[in-house]
Amino acid sequence: MQTWNQVYDPFGSPWLSTLAASVPVIALLAMIASGRVKAHLAAVIALGLALLVAIVGFGMPTGLAGRAAILGMVTGFFPIGWIILNVIFLYRLTVEKGWFAILQQSVAGITADRRLQLLLVAFAFGAFFEGAGGFGTPVAVTGAILIGLGFSPLAASGLSLIANTAPVAFGALGAPIQGLASVTGYPPEILGAMIGRQLPLFSLIVPFWLIWVFAGFRGMIRVWPPILVCGASFAVAQFLISNYVNPWIVDIGASLASMLALVLFLKVWHPKEIWSSPALRGHDPSLAVAGPRPVALGAGVPGTPPVHVGARTASQGEILMAWVPWIVLSIIVAIWGTGWFKGIVNPLFTWKYEVPGLHNVIMKVPPVVPKPVPEGAVFLFTYMSFTGTGVLIAAIISGLIMRFSPLRLVTAYFETIWALRYSLITISAMLALGVLTRYAGVDATLGLAFAGTGILYPFFGTLLGWLGVALTGSDTASNVLFGGLQRITSEQLGLPGVLMAAANSSGGVMGKMIDAQSIVVASTATGYFGQEGKILRFVFWHSIALACLVGLFVMLQAYVPFFQHMVIDVPAAVPAAH
């Protein structure tokens, strides 16, 4: 089949081409932010606009555009939708048996202060799931736990998204680093070490930011010691592991260090006043939302309320059993993310499908790559090693431990599918949009606009990573998308290529909180259905502000001698990857 070369300036004007390329994502964010268009409808409309822009604006053949969109829909469900479906299934089972209420009581036993619960659950515990599974797992788990602890839907959703930033670059056992290495030619260890010289500062800042957003400045200052312990222990471990061990276990090691340090510190330090409000400080519109609240996520038999512990204090044995499903989940997800496990199961349980009429038909061309490179289109259905499969197995094991009958597990699973139907449609449509824009070269047009900023490139190149994650929902995808461009552009400007390659990932993590998929995951996990616009408006400016701070820090590393010493000296002979 005849190949098609991507066109990055179809209108002969970078401004007009960039404007056309931005139409689908601007429309998507605007529709979601308005709150007047349901998320699944907004995603479908934005996908239609993306098809129009790709075919009419960028000259992509209709057949190629259709195949790319279908491939995106499938990859939207596997692995992301698959993870969400099974995490919520597990959560619903624990609610039905009353085990989640006991878990809530046990977390409150560590600390009744809502601010400290946020540090423990949203930041530290969430980072563990980011490191082990990634791809929406941490927001799904922490959002469900926070809503079960009594946090308001907007607080549970928005704060889970804000907390899930600093760990993202090393998530899913270093998958973003591996993706970045594949397109830049730099060894993963060097990239991990460089990112480990950028993100620890923000790993220290984010916990303070998180509590400030929730409780205000005064509420944050009054618990600054445990915030410092939580953030500093995570940041120090993140730096040490990334620079002196390897980039694969950074999040798991840092999260365990942070949780241990925080729990031990809270045994000797207690706040003078307990912050008991579960709502955001100031106006919290989610408190007035009519309709089903957290219990709606429970998997009880219709008409039968879930079990509650009530005022009774759970025994130590009950508390231990309440944590068993989440311990099982943590162990299985950690195993599922390892290379040795994938090496065992993938050769046996993989369906490799090269999409006919799309695989190696589209050509990336300069200046995005040094020389023309075909875009592969292979759907690897590694169904056994998908993180979501591990989550499903954990849910089944936990369900049997909780003494669910096999029949009830099956019926509860179908109830979960029905409850999440719109969210799964939304996620699939959004991934279709992201994959289509990549194959059409639309995202590269946006990237080239950022690359033309000259001396300010370290700042705007960092924001390019932010844009990539906001568009694709994945730091890994953003690194694959823009990593090569970052190296090429920075070296043309006389900047260290490794600095901007790492900045793509470090800046990208701040885009994670506003990507539409993550917002839908958060709304699904917290039962805040149909309110995605409120979540987006809540986190949007925090995302931009933090991304700009990362950009300014990268500017310092690029131009200020003191900070330039932080940049790893890479031999010029390291070749660029294709």
Secondary structure as UniProt FT lines:
FT   STRAND          4..5
FT   TURN            10..11
FT   HELIX           14..34
FT   HELIX           39..52
FT   HELIX           53..57
FT   HELIX           62..75
FT   HELIX           76..81
FT   HELIX           82..96
FT   TURN            97..98
FT   HELIX           99..110
FT   HELIX           114..118
FT   HELIX           119..125
FT   HELIX           126..132
FT   TURN            135..136
FT   HELIX           137..148
FT   TURN            149..150
FT   HELIX           153..163
FT   TURN            166..167
FT   HELIX           168..170
FT   HELIX           171..184
FT   HELIX           188..195
FT   TURN            196..198
FT   HELIX           199..221
FT   TURN            222..223
FT   HELIX           224..244
FT   HELIX           250..266
FT   TURN            267..268
FT   HELIX           285..288
FT   HELIX           294..297
FT   TURN            302..303
FT   TURN            310..311
FT   HELIX           316..336
FT   HELIX           339..345
FT   TURN            346..348
FT   STRAND          351..354
FT   TURN            356..361
FT   STRAND          362..364
FT   TURN            366..367
FT   STRAND          373..375
FT   STRAND          378..381
FT   TURN            383..385
FT   HELIX           387..401
FT   TURN            402..403
FT   HELIX           406..419
FT   HELIX           421..440
FT   HELIX           442..451
FT   HELIX           454..456
FT   HELIX           457..472
FT   HELIX           475..492
FT   TURN            493..494
FT   HELIX           497..508
FT   HELIX           509..511
FT   TURN            512..514
FT   HELIX           516..526
FT   TURN            529..530
FT   HELIX           532..559
FT   HELIX           561..564
FT   TURN            565..566
FT   TURN            572..573
//
